[in-house]
């Protein structure tokens, strides 16, 4: 029911943000308040309101939010990324090291790369060069695999993995990220 509601709200052009509340296992909320904003990505900024929301988070100098920018391992150098990355680069130039430390770059779908893409380290280096061309230098990119995490969680809960997923999980766990 919740999943359908989220899909419905995400597709409603009149809904610009959602507040979701809940507990995070292992994290006590007594001493701090965690706020996570999932802003529309460059491919999903369907309206000027979406773009304005994302831009306001990037330029928020009062709260200085930590921003995790997700790069897609399977889609290098996407045109729609350019304006958003340029905005981040401008913020870093204006605010210096303090601003640069607010941006963490992760590369999802690392498990979806094939041998034609090269070693994961090579792919990360290519993404770093791409960011440098946009004006974002000396940044770390953390490769990750959501499907690998899901398979690990399923295995931990006793859910039998298919032979194909067992092989994929083994490959992910053996990769030297």
Buried (B, 14 or more C-beta within 10 A) or exposed (E): EEEEEEEEEEEEEEEEEEEEEEEEEEEEEEEEEEEEEEBBBBEEBEEEBBBEBBBEEBBBEEEEEEBEBBBBBBEBBBEEBEEBBEBBBBBBEEBEEEBBEBBBBBBBBBBEBEEEBEEBEEBBEBBBEBBEEBEBEEBEBBBBBEBBEEBBEBBEEEEEBEEEBEEBBEEBEEBEE
